[in-house]
């Protein structure tokens, strides 16, 4: 877990490596990855976007999460 505090927390994004290939194959997400959702500890959805390099369906897809 990465904890960012202070002013930096309000304007930071962090990468998360996700095995979207396994999630698609197991039927947990759609093949276009458009149904991925990430939540804060409070259960609130957080902004995110998938990096097009590697992309959806990759074993090491990079998803950027808004922190703060």
Residue pairs with C-beta under 8 A, 6 or more apart in sequence:
2 14
2 67
4 12
4 14
4 67
4 68
8 68
9 67
9 68
10 68
11 68
12 66
12 67
12 68
13 64
13 65
13 66
13 67
14 64
14 65
14 67
15 51
15 62
15 63
15 64
15 65
16 38
16 62
16 63
16 64
16 65
17 60
17 61
17 62
17 63
18 36
18 60
18 61
18 62
18 63
19 58
19 59
19 60
19 61
20 29
20 33
20 36
20 50
20 56
20 57
20 58
20 59
20 61
21 57
21 58
21 59
21 61
22 59
23 29
24 30
24 31
24 33
24 56
24 57
29 35
29 36
31 56
31 57
32 56
33 50
33 56
33 57
33 61
36 48
36 50
36 63
37 45
38 45
38 46
38 48
38 63
38 65
39 45
39 46
40 46
46 65
46 66
46 67
47 65
47 66
48 63
48 64
48 65
48 66
49 63
49 64
50 56
50 61
50 62
50 63
50 64
51 61
51 62
51 63
51 64
53 62
54 60
54 61
54 62
55 61
